[in-house]
Amino acid sequence: MINAEERFEEYESKQGSYYLYVPPNNRPHEKSPLMVVLHGCTQNPFIIATATEMNDTARQNNFLVLYPDQPRSEDSGKCWSWHDVDHQERGKGEPHKIVSMINHIKEKYEVSDIYITGLSAGAAMALIVGGVYPDLFSGIGVVGGLPYKAAETKSERALAMINGPQHDAEKMGELLYEKTAVYDKRVPLIVFHGTYDRVVHPINANKLIKQWITLCNLMNKNEKDGKIPSTPVRTHKGAVPLGKTYKIEEYESPDKSIKIHYVSINSMLHSWPGGSVKGTFTDPLAPSASEMMWEFFKQK
């Protein structure tokens, strides 16, 4: 429910339309974090906002939420083009479009840390945008997504979703490093995936974690912070009352300067964990990804 003090409005930029949620406690001249949320296929900004309940989390924690829209004129299924090489580079295609929307918001609001997340195709694109613009983002959340360069054509897209990427994780980490080494910045990552996901196989989450560890370790040229080990430093298990069980694997550098978390939800399908049944592709019996993600992001 949006009350009179808060706003959820549509805006037009040169790069397309988006919706922006502004919480009631936002002050025009005070810096606020910004969360970018990319919808999945067949969704739109309203649906993903309802599904994730991210506006509720933003209201409680006073951050802005940007919901870019992928119009049907770009893709009949409203999917982001994560599998297309024309949309996997900095300054090109959809990554450029999304960053342009962020810059459009920064013209009107004081923004501090910027985070990006998404569901499914939106998650894959969030990973690309956060990956090729590491200097812009302070955290990335991937829900039911895939690694960078998991596919480069439409035919590879289906294979990657069902069987996992054709490249090994280390190679994909090297490919992303080649694009971003100049920025020398490691971005925290949290990944959510259901063990029963039959749309995007969970092997993609495993490979994404390995890809990100490889990338972060390559970024750590002087080894001054130490390498992130390939095995988790901590593993936690939890359960939602009358709901699903889950496991959290935590990876981090020895000095704790960079963290990578993997939340695996038992028996969950291709869904956003938690959220509302009023949206699509949600599982209210799973832990809230929106709340867990924000808790992860605000750790510094």
C-alpha positions, -999 to 999 in steps of 0.1 A, spaced: 0 0 0 14 34 -10 4 62 14 3 99 7 38 106 18 55 81 -5 57 79 -43 58 51 -69 58 69 -102 66 64 -139 94 84 -155 106 87 -191 143 90 -199 161 91 -233 168 54 -227 132 43 -219 107 43 -191 111 32 -155 93 34 -122 108 49 -91 98 42 -55 105 70 -30 100 61 7 81 85 30 112 95 50 132 105 20 146 140 23 155 157 -11 189 169 0 200 139 20 218 110 3 199 77 1 209 43 -12 194 32 -45 183 -4 -53 178 -13 -90 154 -42 -95 151 -59 -129 119 -78 -136 118 -113 -151 102 -124 -184 65 -116 -187 68 -92 -158 68 -54 -155 78 -29 -128 45 -32 -110 45 -70 -110 81 -73 -98 75 -46 -71 45 -65 -59 62 -99 -61 94 -89 -42 78 -65 -17 110 -45 -22 91 -13 -16 82 -25 19 119 -32 26 128 2 12 101 19 34 116 3 65 152 12 56 147 44 37 162 37 3 151 44 -33 141 17 -57 144 19 -95 124 -5 -116 135 -3 -153 110 -16 -178 118 -38 -207 91 -30 -233 76 -56 -256 90 -36 -285 124 -48 -274 114 -84 -266 80 -99 -271 83 -118 -238 97 -87 -219 130 -106 -213 163 -88 -208 188 -98 -235 215 -113 -212 224 -139 -238 232 -114 -265 268 -102 -269 255 -67 -279 241 -64 -243 271 -78 -224 294 -48 -226 299 -15 -207 285 14 -226 264 -7 -249 228 -20 -252 208 -27 -221 236 -22 -196 240 13 -209 203 19 -209 200 9 -173 229 30 -161 215 59 -180 183 56 -160 204 56 -128 221 88 -139 187 103 -147 176 96 -111 209 111 -98 199 144 -115 169 146 -92 180 128 -60 210 126 -38 222 90 -41 248 72 -20 255 35 -25 239 18 -55 228 -19 -56 213 -40 -84 193 -72 -84 167 -90 -105 148 -122 -111 157 -148 -138 165 -129 -170 165 -98 -148 190 -115 -125 213 -124 -154 212 -88 -166 217 -75 -131 249 -96 -129 261 -82 -163 254 -46 -153 270 -49 -119 299 -69 -134 308 -45 -162 302 -14 -140 320 -24 -108 329 12 -101 292 22 -99 278 -6 -77 282 -15 -41 265 -49 -43 248 -74 -66 219 -97 -59 211 -126 -83 178 -146 -79 174 -176 -102 200 -162 -126 231 -172 -145 268 -162 -148 283 -136 -170 288 -151 -205 267 -181 -197 254 -177 -233 262 -156 -263 233 -166 -287 197 -176 -284 205 -213 -289 231 -211 -262 206 -194 -239 183 -224 -237 212 -248 -232 227 -227 -204 194 -225 -186 188 -262 -187 224 -276 -185 245 -247 -173 271 -226 -192 293 -241 -218 324 -224 -203 339 -235 -170 335 -210 -141 371 -200 -140 371 -192 -178 340 -170 -173 356 -152 -144 386 -145 -166 363 -132 -194 347 -107 -170 381 -97 -155 393 -88 -190 365 -63 -192 368 -48 -158 404 -51 -146 410 -14 -151 385 -6 -123 402 -28 -97 371 -31 -76 355 -62 -61 318 -61 -57 299 -81 -30 275 -107 -44 246 -126 -29 229 -154 -49 195 -171 -43 184 -203 -60 158 -230 -55 170 -266 -55 139 -275 -76 143 -248 -102 136 -264 -135 137 -232 -156 173 -222 -146 192 -252 -134 209 -246 -99 242 -255 -115 242 -219 -128 243 -207 -92 272 -229 -83 291 -217 -114 283 -181 -107 298 -184 -72 330 -199 -87 331 -173 -114 328 -145 -88 355 -160 -66 378 -162 -97 371 -126 -106 377 -113 -71 409 -132 -68 421 -119 -102 412 -83 -91 434 -89 -60 466 -84 -80 489 -78 -50 473 -104 -28 473 -78 -1 439 -88 11 444 -125 6 426 -148 -18 390 -159 -13 390 -197 -7 369 -219 -30 351 -234 0 328 -215 23 342 -201 55 308 -206 72 277 -225 65 243 -218 82 211 -237 80 177 -221 86 140 -227 82 109 -205 78 83 -214 104 58 -237 86 78 -231 55 110 -241 36 144 -249 49 175 -232 34 213 -231 36 236 -201 34 272 -206 23 295 -177 31 327 -170 12 350 -141 21 385 -128 19 407 -133 50 404 -96 59 366 -98 53 368 -69 28 348 -88 2 319 -112 8 300 -137 -14 269 -155 -1 249 -183 -17 214 -190 -3 201 -223 -15 164 -229 -7 153 -265 -5 124 -276 -28 119 -241 -41 110 -237 -78 119 -208 -102 108 -181 -78 117 -150 -58 121 -163 -22 95 -148 1 74 -120 -15 37 -118 -23 14 -142 -41 -2 -111 -56 29 -110 -79 43 -138 -101 71 -162 -96 72 -159 -58 74 -184 -29 61 -169 4 71 -201 22 108 -193 15 129 -167 34 125 -131 22 152 -125 -4 145 -87 -3 151 -85 35 181 -109 34 196 -90 5 194 -57 22 209 -70 53 238 -84 32 243 -52 13 243 -29 43 272 -49 59 304 -29 54 
